[in-house]
Amino acid sequence: MTLFHGCQSDIVRKVLTAFVVAARRVLGPSARTDHSQYGRRLFDDVSAQDLLDVEALGRVEMMRGGGPHCTSLRLAIQKTAGFAIKSGAVMAEEVEEALARLNDPAFATMSAITMAVWERRPPGGSEGAAQAGKENAAR
């Protein structure tokens, strides 16, 4: 599963998935993509801390063909298409069709969700302890 598993275009989804797999193979361990799924766990991880009033907000943008997000994807796919085609994951014609859709203003798909989480520290939390330490040191 990739960030683009929800893309409505089968061909774009297939090529983007092949691109992610090819990038992982080409870049090796430096192509860690597990962080792309961390937003699913972020709220629970923050909530497990000694914090108050934990809140979260997710944001999704529509990526339009020819726009900045789709252009970035298109350029990245063009850079690694050879690896994906060589692996047999996609055919050159599929890559060309996906690239054309990513450049077509009539095409749109959702971006990955960007998650933000915020909270309050409890009274006397780590900031309070640090301040008390400074006051004791000054005496």
N, C-alpha and C positions, 0 to 999 in steps of 0.2 A: 504494500500500500504506500502511496506517495501523497504529497500534499495536494495533488491534482486528481485524486481518485473520484472526486465529485464533478469533474468537468463534464458538461453535457455533450461535447463532441467526442465521439469514440476515437477518431483518428488523432486528435490533439492529445487526448488522455493517453493513448497508446504510445505516441512518440515522446511525450513528456516523461512517462514512466521508463521508457527505454533510455532516455537521456539521463535520468537519475541513476539508473543501474550502471550505465556506461561511465558516468562520472565517478561513481564509487570504485569501479574497477581500475580506471585510469589513475585516479588520485590515491588509491589505496587507503590506508588508515587515516590519512588527513582529510578524507571526504566523509567525516562523521556526520550523519544526518539525524541521529537520534534526538538531537536538540530540537529538531523541527516538530517533534511530538510532545515536547515537554509542557507546552501550554495546557495540555489535558490534565497534567498532574500539579500544575503550579498552585492552584487554589488550595488543594488538599495539603500540599507541602507547607505552605505559609500558615494555613489553619492549624497545623500540628505544632507550631511554635507557640511560645508563651506570649501571644499577642491578642489584642482586643479589636473588635469590629472589623474583621477581615471582609473585604469587598473585592469584587472582580468585575471586569468589563471586557468583552470580546469585540473586536472590530474586523469587519470584512469589507474589502473594496471590490468593486466591479472592475475587472481588467478588460479594457476594450482593445480590440485589434488595432494595431498601429499606435496605441498609446505607450507610455513609458514602460509599464510592467510587461506588456506583451512584446515590446521591442527588446527588452532585456532577455526575456525567455528565448525569443527568436534568435538573437545573437549567440546565446549560450548553446542552443541546439545546433546552430550552424558550425560552431567550433568543435563539437563532439559528435556530429552526425556520423562521421566515418567509423568511429568505434561502435556505435549502435548498429549501423548497417553491417559492418564486418562480423559482429557477434550473431547476426541473424535475427535479432529482436525485432527489427523493422526493415522495410524495403525502402529504397531511395525514393520511390514514388510517394510513399506514405509520409516521409519526411518533407518532401516538397509540398504536399497538400497541407500538412500541419503548419508549415512556415507561411503558406499563403493565407491560411485562416488567421494566424496570429497577426498578420498584417492587414486584415480586412476589417474596416470600421464597423461592419455589421456583426462581427463576432464579439462575444462577451462571455466571460466566465468569472467566477468568484476567486479572489485571492485566498491565500491561507489566512486563518484567523490569527490576529495578533491579540494576545492576552495581556492585560494589565491587572495587577493585584496591589492593593494597598491596605494598610492596617494602622493601628495605634499601639504604641508600647504601653504596658501597664505602668501605673504610677510607681516610681522607685525601680523601674526596670534597669537595663544596662546603662542607660544615660545617667540615671540617678545614682547608681553605684559608682560610676566614673567620677561624677561631680563630688560625691562624698569623699572619695579617695584623694582628690585634689585639695579639698578643704582640710582634710587631716594632715596632708603633707605640708600645707602652708602654716600649720600651727607650730 
